Amino acid sequence: MSDMRRESQRLEDDEAIPVSPQENDEQASPGESEGAESARPELEDVEPEDLPQDPHRPHEDVLAMLLGTLLVALGVTFYSQAMLLAGSTAGLALLAQYVTGVGFGGMFFLINLPFYYLAIKRMGWSFTLRTFAATALLSLFATLTPGWVDIASLNPVYAAVIGGSLLGIGLLVLIRHRTSLGGINILALYLQERYGWRAGYVQLGVDMLILGLSFLVLDPDSIALSVLGAVTMNLIIALNHKPGRYIGVS
């Protein structure tokens, strides 16, 4: 009888011994482990609107605008020194500079003036004021940068690649802080909203027009290098500006 009581007490003691989490994991079945792994959310499965948003502070927007326009102005300086063209409004300003001799900064600011009315109607006052400030800064920095940077010799291929890279990085900084350099982009968005024209096709059509006009001013080698620069710029933006990779609100 005493043996039976001792055996019963031993079984109760065994049941009272806690099992460590590690032992629990080791005892889990392979199916349960795989199920836990599959239940973990992947970044690709999360929608951008489901992620927490950390709004940019005003001083961050100001610093981004200064840095972005400085980078774009430096890229434009490389393009101008090598007699290359960019797309959109910057391309029109460079083309006008080559034809008239008027500096890029002044031409860029003047070309953008008619588009602010459309920006107010399409984007609102906040976006328009940001765009006006960025355009004014770019015009100023593009005028001052040639005096800050003395380029004695410049390889055209290098100018196309580094100029396109600077334009792409500068535009990326501005885009992430809800700022634009205005011009043709605003027109394209307005025509899409008003008449249903695809904004991408409008932008492409304007860029093709600028490219066609460039044959009257530039040699074929410069035009080919301008295309190389445009590809470089757009690749930088396409690879680094994707939904879900960066969430910032201004």
C-alpha positions as a Markdown table, in Angstrom:
| # | Residue | x | y | z |
|---|---|---|---|---|
| 1 | Met | 0.0 | 0.0 | 0.0 |
| 2 | Ser | 2.8 | 2.3 | 0.9 |
| 3 | Asp | 4.5 | 1.5 | -2.5 |
| 4 | Met | 1.3 | 2.6 | -4.3 |
| 5 | Arg | 1.2 | 5.9 | -2.4 |
| 6 | Arg | 4.9 | 6.6 | -3.2 |
| 7 | Glu | 4.3 | 5.9 | -6.9 |
| 8 | Ser | 1.3 | 8.3 | -6.9 |
| 9 | Gln | 3.3 | 11.0 | -5.2 |
| 10 | Arg | 6.1 | 10.6 | -7.8 |
| 11 | Leu | 3.7 | 11.0 | -10.7 |
| 12 | Glu | 2.2 | 14.2 | -9.1 |
| 13 | Asp | 5.7 | 15.6 | -8.7 |
| 14 | Asp | 6.5 | 14.9 | -12.3 |
| 15 | Glu | 3.4 | 16.7 | -13.5 |
| 16 | Ala | 4.3 | 19.8 | -11.4 |
| 17 | Ile | 7.7 | 20.2 | -13.0 |
| 18 | Pro | 7.4 | 23.2 | -15.4 |
| 19 | Val | 8.5 | 22.8 | -19.0 |
| 20 | Ser | 10.8 | 25.5 | -20.4 |
| 21 | Pro | 9.9 | 27.4 | -23.5 |
| 22 | Gln | 12.8 | 25.9 | -25.3 |
| 23 | Glu | 11.5 | 22.4 | -24.5 |
| 24 | Asn | 8.0 | 23.5 | -25.7 |
| 25 | Asp | 9.5 | 24.6 | -29.0 |
| 26 | Glu | 11.4 | 21.3 | -29.4 |
| 27 | Gln | 8.2 | 19.4 | -28.7 |
| 28 | Ala | 6.2 | 21.4 | -31.2 |
| 29 | Ser | 5.3 | 19.4 | -34.3 |
| 30 | Pro | 6.9 | 20.4 | -37.7 |
| 31 | Gly | 3.5 | 21.4 | -39.0 |
| 32 | Glu | 2.9 | 23.8 | -36.1 |
| 33 | Ser | 6.3 | 25.4 | -36.7 |
| 34 | Glu | 5.7 | 25.9 | -40.4 |
| 35 | Gly | 2.3 | 27.4 | -39.6 |
| 36 | Ala | 3.9 | 29.9 | -37.3 |
| 37 | Glu | 6.4 | 30.9 | -39.9 |
| 38 | Ser | 3.8 | 31.3 | -42.6 |
| 39 | Ala | 1.7 | 33.5 | -40.3 |
| 40 | Arg | 4.5 | 36.1 | -40.1 |
| 41 | Pro | 3.6 | 39.1 | -42.3 |
| 42 | Glu | 6.0 | 39.8 | -45.2 |
| 43 | Leu | 6.8 | 43.4 | -46.1 |
| 44 | Glu | 5.6 | 42.8 | -49.6 |
| 45 | Asp | 2.1 | 41.8 | -48.2 |
| 46 | Val | 1.7 | 45.1 | -46.3 |
| 47 | Glu | -0.1 | 47.9 | -48.0 |
| 48 | Pro | 1.6 | 51.4 | -47.7 |
| 49 | Glu | -1.5 | 52.9 | -46.1 |
| 50 | Asp | -1.3 | 50.2 | -43.4 |
| 51 | Leu | 2.2 | 51.3 | -42.3 |
| 52 | Pro | 2.7 | 53.9 | -39.6 |
| 53 | Gln | 3.3 | 57.4 | -41.1 |
| 54 | Asp | 5.8 | 59.8 | -39.7 |
| 55 | Pro | 5.1 | 63.3 | -41.1 |
| 56 | His | 8.0 | 65.4 | -42.1 |
| 57 | Arg | 8.6 | 68.4 | -39.9 |
| 58 | Pro | 8.8 | 71.9 | -41.5 |
| 59 | His | 12.6 | 72.2 | -41.0 |
| 60 | Glu | 13.0 | 68.8 | -42.7 |
| 61 | Asp | 11.0 | 70.0 | -45.7 |
| 62 | Val | 13.1 | 73.2 | -45.9 |
| 63 | Leu | 16.4 | 71.3 | -45.7 |
| 64 | Ala | 15.2 | 68.8 | -48.3 |
| 65 | Met | 14.2 | 71.6 | -50.7 |
| 66 | Leu | 17.6 | 73.3 | -50.3 |
| 67 | Leu | 19.5 | 70.0 | -50.8 |
| 68 | Gly | 17.3 | 68.8 | -53.7 |
| 69 | Thr | 17.6 | 72.1 | -55.7 |
| 70 | Leu | 21.3 | 72.3 | -55.0 |
| 71 | Leu | 21.8 | 68.8 | -56.5 |
| 72 | Val | 19.6 | 69.6 | -59.5 |
| 73 | Ala | 21.4 | 72.9 | -60.1 |
| 74 | Leu | 24.8 | 71.1 | -60.0 |
| 75 | Gly | 23.5 | 68.5 | -62.5 |
| 76 | Val | 22.2 | 71.3 | -64.8 |
| 77 | Thr | 25.7 | 72.9 | -64.6 |
| 78 | Phe | 27.3 | 69.7 | -65.9 |
| 79 | Tyr | 24.7 | 69.5 | -68.7 |
| 80 | Ser | 25.2 | 73.1 | -69.6 |
| 81 | Gln | 29.0 | 72.8 | -69.7 |
| 82 | Ala | 28.7 | 69.7 | -72.0 |
| 83 | Met | 25.9 | 71.2 | -74.1 |
| 84 | Leu | 23.4 | 68.4 | -73.2 |
| 85 | Leu | 19.6 | 68.4 | -72.8 |
| 86 | Ala | 17.3 | 67.2 | -70.1 |
| 87 | Gly | 13.6 | 66.6 | -70.4 |
| 88 | Ser | 10.5 | 68.6 | -69.3 |
| 89 | Thr | 10.8 | 72.2 | -68.4 |
| 90 | Ala | 14.5 | 72.0 | -67.6 |
| 91 | Gly | 15.0 | 70.8 | -71.2 |
| 92 | Leu | 13.1 | 73.7 | -72.6 |
| 93 | Ala | 15.2 | 76.1 | -70.5 |
| 94 | Leu | 18.5 | 74.5 | -71.6 |
| 95 | Leu | 17.4 | 74.6 | -75.2 |
| 96 | Ala | 16.4 | 78.3 | -74.9 |
| 97 | Gln | 19.8 | 79.0 | -73.2 |
| 98 | Tyr | 21.7 | 77.5 | -76.1 |
| 99 | Val | 19.6 | 79.5 | -78.7 |
| 100 | Thr | 19.4 | 82.9 | -77.0 |
| 101 | Gly | 22.4 | 82.9 | -74.7 |
| 102 | Val | 20.2 | 83.8 | -71.6 |
| 103 | Gly | 21.2 | 81.8 | -68.5 |
| 104 | Phe | 19.3 | 78.7 | -67.5 |
| 105 | Gly | 18.1 | 80.1 | -64.2 |
| 106 | Gly | 16.2 | 83.1 | -65.7 |
| 107 | Met | 14.7 | 81.0 | -68.5 |
| 108 | Phe | 13.6 | 78.2 | -66.2 |
| 109 | Phe | 11.9 | 80.7 | -63.8 |
| 110 | Leu | 10.1 | 82.5 | -66.7 |
| 111 | Ile | 8.9 | 79.3 | -68.4 |
| 112 | Asn | 7.4 | 78.0 | -65.2 |
| 113 | Leu | 5.3 | 81.2 | -64.5 |
| 114 | Pro | 2.2 | 80.2 | -66.6 |
| 115 | Phe | 1.9 | 76.8 | -64.9 |
| 116 | Tyr | 1.4 | 78.1 | -61.4 |
| 117 | Tyr | -2.3 | 78.9 | -62.2 |
| 118 | Leu | -2.8 | 75.3 | -63.2 |
| 119 | Ala | -1.0 | 74.1 | -60.1 |
| 120 | Ile | -3.4 | 76.1 | -57.8 |
| 121 | Lys | -6.4 | 74.5 | -59.6 |
| 122 | Arg | -5.0 | 71.0 | -59.7 |
| 123 | Met | -2.8 | 70.7 | -56.5 |
| 124 | Gly | -3.9 | 73.4 | -54.2 |
| 125 | Trp | -2.0 | 76.3 | -52.5 |
| 126 | Ser | 0.3 | 74.2 | -50.4 |
| 127 | Phe | 1.8 | 72.3 | -53.3 |
| 128 | Thr | 1.9 | 75.4 | -55.4 |
| 129 | Leu | 3.8 | 77.4 | -52.8 |
| 130 | Arg | 6.3 | 74.5 | -52.4 |
| 131 | Thr | 6.7 | 74.3 | -56.2 |
| 132 | Phe | 7.2 | 78.1 | -56.5 |
| 133 | Ala | 9.8 | 78.0 | -53.7 |
| 134 | Ala | 11.7 | 75.1 | -55.3 |
| 135 | Thr | 11.6 | 76.7 | -58.7 |
| 136 | Ala | 12.9 | 80.0 | -57.4 |
| 137 | Leu | 15.7 | 78.2 | -55.5 |
| 138 | Leu | 16.7 | 76.2 | -58.5 |
| 139 | Ser | 16.8 | 79.3 | -60.7 |
| 140 | Leu | 19.0 | 81.0 | -58.1 |
| 141 | Phe | 21.3 | 78.1 | -57.5 |
| 142 | Ala | 21.6 | 77.3 | -61.3 |
| 143 | Thr | 22.8 | 80.9 | -61.7 |
| 144 | Leu | 25.2 | 80.8 | -58.8 |
| 145 | Thr | 26.7 | 77.3 | -59.2 |
| 146 | Pro | 28.9 | 78.1 | -62.3 |
| 147 | Gly | 30.6 | 80.7 | -60.1 |
| 148 | Trp | 31.1 | 78.2 | -57.3 |
| 149 | Val | 32.3 | 75.3 | -59.5 |
| 150 | Asp | 35.1 | 75.9 | -62.0 |
| 151 | Ile | 35.1 | 73.2 | -64.6 |
| 152 | Ala | 38.2 | 73.4 | -66.8 |
| 153 | Ser | 37.7 | 70.1 | -68.6 |
| 154 | Leu | 34.7 | 67.8 | -68.7 |
| 155 | Asn | 34.2 | 64.5 | -70.5 |
| 156 | Pro | 30.8 | 64.5 | -72.2 |
| 157 | Val | 30.0 | 60.9 | -71.2 |
| 158 | Tyr | 30.8 | 61.6 | -67.6 |
| 159 | Ala | 28.7 | 64.7 | -67.8 |
| 160 | Ala | 25.7 | 62.8 | -69.0 |
| 161 | Val | 26.0 | 60.1 | -66.3 |
| 162 | Ile | 26.9 | 62.3 | -63.3 |
| 163 | Gly | 24.5 | 65.0 | -64.5 |
| 164 | Gly | 21.6 | 62.6 | -64.9 |
| 165 | Ser | 22.5 | 61.0 | -61.5 |
| 166 | Leu | 22.4 | 64.4 | -59.7 |
| 167 | Leu | 19.2 | 65.3 | -61.4 |
| 168 | Gly | 17.6 | 62.0 | -60.4 |
| 169 | Ile | 18.8 | 62.2 | -56.7 |
| 170 | Gly | 17.7 | 65.8 | -56.4 |
| 171 | Leu | 14.3 | 65.1 | -57.9 |
| 172 | Leu | 13.9 | 62.1 | -55.6 |
| 173 | Val | 14.6 | 64.2 | -52.5 |
| 174 | Leu | 12.0 | 66.8 | -53.7 |
| 175 | Ile | 9.4 | 64.1 | -54.5 |
| 176 | Arg | 9.7 | 62.5 | -51.1 |
| 177 | His | 8.8 | 65.9 | -49.5 |
| 178 | Arg | 5.8 | 66.5 | -51.8 |
| 179 | Thr | 7.6 | 69.2 | -53.8 |
| 180 | Ser | 7.8 | 69.6 | -57.6 |
| 181 | Leu | 9.8 | 71.7 | -60.1 |
| 182 | Gly | 6.5 | 72.4 | -61.8 |
| 183 | Gly | 6.2 | 73.1 | -65.5 |
| 184 | Ile | 5.3 | 70.3 | -67.9 |
| 185 | Asn | 4.4 | 67.9 | -65.1 |
| 186 | Ile | 1.7 | 70.2 | -63.8 |
| 187 | Leu | 0.3 | 70.6 | -67.3 |
| 188 | Ala | 0.3 | 66.9 | -67.9 |
| 189 | Leu | -1.7 | 66.3 | -64.7 |
| 190 | Tyr | -4.1 | 69.1 | -65.5 |
| 191 | Leu | -4.8 | 67.8 | -69.0 |
| 192 | Gln | -5.4 | 64.3 | -67.6 |
| 193 | Glu | -7.9 | 65.6 | -65.1 |
| 194 | Arg | -9.7 | 68.0 | -67.5 |
| 195 | Tyr | -9.7 | 66.0 | -70.8 |
| 196 | Gly | -8.7 | 62.5 | -69.8 |
| 197 | Trp | -5.4 | 62.6 | -71.6 |
| 198 | Arg | -2.8 | 60.2 | -70.0 |
| 199 | Ala | -0.3 | 62.3 | -68.1 |
| 200 | Gly | 2.6 | 59.9 | -69.0 |
| 201 | Tyr | 1.8 | 60.3 | -72.7 |
| 202 | Val | 1.6 | 64.1 | -72.5 |
| 203 | Gln | 5.0 | 64.1 | -70.7 |
| 204 | Leu | 6.4 | 61.8 | -73.3 |
| 205 | Gly | 5.1 | 63.9 | -76.2 |
| 206 | Val | 6.6 | 67.0 | -74.8 |
| 207 | Asp | 10.0 | 65.3 | -74.3 |
| 208 | Met | 9.9 | 64.0 | -77.8 |
| 209 | Leu | 9.2 | 67.5 | -79.1 |
| 210 | Ile | 12.1 | 68.9 | -77.1 |
| 211 | Leu | 14.3 | 66.1 | -78.5 |
| 212 | Gly | 13.1 | 66.9 | -82.1 |
| 213 | Leu | 13.9 | 70.6 | -81.6 |
| 214 | Ser | 17.3 | 69.7 | -80.3 |
| 215 | Phe | 18.4 | 68.5 | -83.7 |
| 216 | Leu | 18.3 | 72.1 | -84.8 |
| 217 | Val | 20.8 | 73.1 | -82.1 |
| 218 | Leu | 22.9 | 70.1 | -81.0 |
| 219 | Asp | 25.0 | 67.6 | -82.9 |
| 220 | Pro | 23.9 | 63.9 | -82.9 |
| 221 | Asp | 26.5 | 62.9 | -80.3 |
| 222 | Ser | 25.2 | 65.4 | -77.8 |
| 223 | Ile | 21.7 | 64.2 | -78.4 |
| 224 | Ala | 22.7 | 60.6 | -77.8 |
| 225 | Leu | 24.4 | 61.5 | -74.6 |
| 226 | Ser | 21.4 | 63.5 | -73.5 |
| 227 | Val | 19.3 | 60.3 | -73.9 |
| 228 | Leu | 21.9 | 58.4 | -71.8 |
| 229 | Gly | 21.6 | 61.1 | -69.1 |
| 230 | Ala | 17.8 | 60.9 | -69.2 |
| 231 | Val | 17.9 | 57.1 | -68.8 |
| 232 | Thr | 20.3 | 57.4 | -65.8 |
| 233 | Met | 18.0 | 60.0 | -64.1 |
| 234 | Asn | 14.8 | 57.9 | -64.6 |
| 235 | Leu | 16.4 | 54.7 | -63.5 |
| 236 | Ile | 17.5 | 56.3 | -60.2 |
| 237 | Ile | 13.9 | 57.6 | -59.6 |
| 238 | Ala | 12.3 | 54.3 | -60.7 |
| 239 | Leu | 14.6 | 52.1 | -58.5 |
| 240 | Asn | 14.3 | 54.3 | -55.4 |
| 241 | His | 10.8 | 55.6 | -55.4 |
| 242 | Lys | 8.5 | 52.7 | -54.9 |
| 243 | Pro | 5.3 | 52.4 | -52.7 |
| 244 | Gly | 6.0 | 50.7 | -49.4 |
| 245 | Arg | 9.8 | 51.4 | -49.4 |
| 246 | Tyr | 9.5 | 54.9 | -48.1 |
| 247 | Ile | 6.6 | 56.4 | -46.2 |
| 248 | Gly | 6.9 | 60.1 | -45.5 |
| 249 | Val | 4.2 | 62.8 | -45.2 |
| 250 | Ser | 4.7 | 66.5 | -45.2 |
